[in-house]
Amino acid sequence: MIALVDYGAGNVRSVQKALIAAGGDVRLASTPEKVTQADAVVLPGVGAFDDCINAMQRQELVESIRGFITSGKPFLGICVGYQALFEKSEEFSSCASGMGVFEGKVIRFSGEGIKIPQIGWNQVNFQKSDCPIFNGIGSGSYFYFVHSYFPEPSDSSIVASRTTYGIEFCSAVWKENVFATQFHPEKSQKAGMKLLVNFVGLL
């Protein structure tokens, strides 16, 4: 069973439909118990970093997600659900502490000649060809992004892919059982569906 974390602010329905289409047995999880009982967890996200963290804190989900990650079972973070894995964010003078699964902070795009937020398709260039969720997907494939901020990992060894939008940034990470993407696989057509099929296949 895949627990899809529902903290009241994510794009839960579109992710749920995509995971079901990928063959997953998906249940919405809004309590720590449902997270703990799962065989895999997906943390989606749309909106602001602080809103995500504060909503999960109110539902006592942060510690249960951290505990789940230490279990070694598959975990996937998407967009803000990816950013939440880091220590802090610059977004809107953020005051909330991230989950701290990875060291590093979330920063804003800067520079001239780019539109912020980035909305649309961009190439994802794999840094780890053996990453299981990228199986059967070509490096340089296009995925769909909607974001103004992105994580800057302190540990370069977790960087699974990079993307260029004005600057080159880390668009996905992978460490052991933890996978996370800045792009939205549920909105990324064939490549995104293949990624979700690969994730479901890890169970």
PEZIHU-V280408 format. One record per residue. N is the residue number from 1. SS is DSSP state (2 for helix, 1 for strand, 0 for the rest). D_LAST is the distance of its C-alpha to the last C-alpha in Angstrom with 1 decimal. Layout:
# PEZIHU-V280408
N | SS | D_LAST
N | SS | D_LAST
This chain:
# PEZIHU-V280408
1 | 0 | 8.6
2 | 1 | 8.9
3 | 1 | 12.2
4 | 1 | 14.5
5 | 1 | 17.3
6 | 0 | 20.6
7 | 0 | 23.6
8 | 0 | 26.0
9 | 0 | 26.5
10 | 0 | 23.4
11 | 0 | 23.0
12 | 2 | 20.5
13 | 2 | 21.4
14 | 2 | 21.0
15 | 2 | 17.5
16 | 2 | 16.6
17 | 2 | 18.1
18 | 2 | 16.5
19 | 2 | 12.8
20 | 2 | 13.9
21 | 2 | 15.6
22 | 0 | 12.5
23 | 0 | 10.9
24 | 0 | 9.3
25 | 0 | 10.5
26 | 1 | 12.3
27 | 1 | 14.7
28 | 1 | 17.3
29 | 1 | 17.7
30 | 0 | 21.2
31 | 0 | 21.5
32 | 2 | 20.3
33 | 2 | 19.3
34 | 2 | 16.8
35 | 2 | 15.1
36 | 2 | 15.2
37 | 0 | 13.7
38 | 0 | 10.5
39 | 0 | 6.9
40 | 1 | 7.1
41 | 1 | 10.7
42 | 1 | 12.7
43 | 1 | 16.3
44 | 0 | 18.6
45 | 0 | 22.3
46 | 0 | 25.7
47 | 0 | 29.0
48 | 0 | 30.3
49 | 2 | 28.7
50 | 2 | 30.8
51 | 2 | 30.1
52 | 2 | 26.3
53 | 2 | 26.8
54 | 2 | 29.6
55 | 2 | 27.8
56 | 2 | 24.8
57 | 2 | 27.4
58 | 2 | 29.2
59 | 0 | 26.1
60 | 0 | 25.3
61 | 0 | 21.9
62 | 2 | 22.4
63 | 2 | 22.3
64 | 2 | 19.3
65 | 2 | 17.3
66 | 2 | 18.8
67 | 2 | 17.9
68 | 2 | 14.2
69 | 2 | 14.2
70 | 2 | 15.9
71 | 0 | 13.3
72 | 0 | 11.2
73 | 0 | 8.0
74 | 1 | 7.3
75 | 1 | 10.5
76 | 1 | 12.3
77 | 1 | 16.1
78 | 1 | 18.3
79 | 0 | 22.1
80 | 2 | 23.6
81 | 2 | 20.2
82 | 2 | 20.2
83 | 2 | 23.9
84 | 0 | 23.4
85 | 0 | 21.5
86 | 0 | 24.9
87 | 0 | 28.1
88 | 1 | 30.4
89 | 1 | 31.4
90 | 0 | 34.8
91 | 2 | 34.3
92 | 2 | 37.3
93 | 2 | 38.4
94 | 0 | 35.2
95 | 0 | 35.8
96 | 0 | 32.2
97 | 0 | 30.4
98 | 0 | 26.9
99 | 0 | 24.0
100 | 0 | 24.9
101 | 0 | 21.5
102 | 0 | 23.2
103 | 0 | 26.9
104 | 1 | 28.7
105 | 1 | 30.0
106 | 1 | 29.7
107 | 1 | 32.9
108 | 1 | 34.6
109 | 0 | 35.4
110 | 0 | 39.0
111 | 0 | 41.5
112 | 0 | 43.7
113 | 0 | 43.1
114 | 0 | 39.6
115 | 0 | 38.8
116 | 0 | 36.9
117 | 0 | 34.4
118 | 1 | 32.7
119 | 1 | 31.7
120 | 1 | 30.6
121 | 1 | 29.0
122 | 1 | 28.9
123 | 1 | 27.7
124 | 1 | 24.8
125 | 1 | 25.6
126 | 1 | 22.9
127 | 0 | 23.8
128 | 0 | 20.8
129 | 0 | 20.4
130 | 0 | 17.5
131 | 0 | 15.3
132 | 2 | 12.0
133 | 2 | 12.1
134 | 2 | 15.7
135 | 0 | 15.1
136 | 0 | 17.7
137 | 0 | 19.4
138 | 0 | 22.9
139 | 0 | 24.1
140 | 0 | 26.6
141 | 1 | 24.8
142 | 1 | 25.8
143 | 1 | 23.8
144 | 1 | 25.3
145 | 1 | 26.5
146 | 1 | 28.3
147 | 1 | 29.4
148 | 0 | 32.4
149 | 1 | 30.8
150 | 1 | 28.3
151 | 1 | 27.1
152 | 1 | 29.0
153 | 1 | 26.9
154 | 0 | 29.1
155 | 0 | 26.9
156 | 2 | 26.9
157 | 2 | 24.3
158 | 2 | 21.5
159 | 1 | 22.8
160 | 1 | 20.4
161 | 1 | 22.7
162 | 1 | 26.2
163 | 1 | 28.2
164 | 1 | 31.9
165 | 0 | 33.6
166 | 0 | 37.0
167 | 0 | 35.4
168 | 1 | 32.3
169 | 1 | 29.5
170 | 1 | 26.0
171 | 1 | 23.8
172 | 1 | 20.3
173 | 1 | 19.2
174 | 1 | 16.5
175 | 1 | 16.5
176 | 0 | 13.9
177 | 0 | 10.9
178 | 1 | 13.1
179 | 1 | 13.7
180 | 1 | 16.5
181 | 1 | 18.9
182 | 0 | 22.4
183 | 0 | 22.3
184 | 1 | 20.8
185 | 2 | 18.2
186 | 2 | 18.7
187 | 2 | 22.4
188 | 0 | 22.1
189 | 2 | 22.3
190 | 2 | 20.9
191 | 2 | 19.8
192 | 2 | 18.1
193 | 2 | 16.3
194 | 2 | 15.2
195 | 2 | 13.8
196 | 2 | 11.8
197 | 2 | 10.6
198 | 2 | 9.6
199 | 2 | 7.7
200 | 2 | 5.9
201 | 0 | 5.4
202 | 0 | 3.8
203 | 0 | 0.0
